[in-house]
């Protein structure tokens, strides 16, 4: 078997690349996915079809590492036990299991990429691709697309939950501005969030990009297949080793694109001999290219969740979205605009838990309301390293949260803002009191700092582990076309090539990256 393009991973980036590249019938495209495939819309399980609601118990569609664990585990910091890190493994990848917040981030996020030597990635260069992929059902005009594959909508106010309304009104009373369109570059404050969910149906890359074109004769999809490594002739990539239900297969290709996500893409690179040479040699992996940056620069949005005990008569309809509004603001003393984000969580099944992502379907007995306080642009970073040369063993993930004092200070301030919101008259009608943190914690900055460190966790927005930049950048892994430095016929196209975690949930920016690089490939720019 030989294909012109072999794409590893069908998530927010890979699904788009497969659909766009296969538009040229003269090009053969292979899409490899570690999870299952559902050939028709009726065959899609409710767990991935619906973006929210009681059906959203989709643990079986998370990545399985060795020992059949349901999720990756990671180090948050030294004050916590291992942290669970769910990643999607089905057609559509994490775009089939995420929370569907459809934010772009700040223009400065992309302008900073450009200033680092990636001149094709300024916000002005990226905006046409944001518009190309979206069909905004609420807004038109210069900033918005209305004909793309991914529908975007904001829930009208009459559909908000009681605590959405309380959160919105409280934020305005405290002094935050109101905003109707969080994707307008000038916006800041509190207002309805955009979601790529319509009538509860998740607008994933599988549903909106791959499924409509899966019958193309030049597009082949292999599900339930894990890529072990890329094989090279010298420094030229020429095949992949794939573990399939039928055994190990070697598949030849002209060009290889890793879109396996910010954990698996750097892992595959290192297993293939691309990464820090000394680390690879210790594991007995033959070095193809010494790139120090592979697995470094791990970025995320650190968050902590607060919980309040709900009034006994509080009702939450499981078929409603668990949150509809959000607050973006700039931390005190920060020179990073909209570097913080707070969202209410209308259903939380206990202190410190975020059932919104993990699909809790309990009845609401002893229910809690919550808020998530999130750093949208953290200063600190972590790293990813191989444990062994065995692809079935997950790498060591070190998120290294709050190693920078500025991150801790901003997150503590955010917790205090959440508490002020929860003490408002609007919240008094739906909660009986604060559950976590306890009152004595919030009365002491030392205790609060410790609580934040002990409770900080992932927002599931890992990025940056195959940083994009010039070859002169010691930690750059790919150039601005996604091509891996020092080798040929190999690209990385997913959230791992971000220089930093954008000030937004990463699903939409990753889709934009795929549209941008697909266009560069199709138009002949940056060919391997």
Protein Blocks (a to p, Z undefined) as FASTA:
>chain_A
ZZfbdcehjbfklmmmmmmmmmpmkbccddddfbdcdfbfklpcfklmpmgdjklccklm
gccdehiiabdcddfblmbccddddddddehijmlmcnoiacebjfklmmmmmmnopakl
cfklmmmmmmmmpccfkbgcjkbcckbfbdcddddfklpcfklmmmmmmmmmnopacdfb
lkbmkbgcjdddddddeehiacdfklmmmmmmmmpmkbccdehiacfbdcdehjacfbdc
dddfkbccddddfbdcdfebjklmmmmmmmnopacfklmmmnopacfbdcfkgopaiacd
ddddddddddfklccdfkbcfbfbdcddddehiabehkbccdddfbdcbehiafklnopa
behiaiacddddddfbdfbdcddddfblcfkbccdddekgokbfklmmmmmmmmmmmmmm
mmpmklmmmpgbdfbdcfklmmpmklmmmmmmmmgccehiaghjlccddfklmkbcbdfk
opaghiahiacddfklpmbdcdbdfklmmmmmmmmmmmmmmnopaiZZ
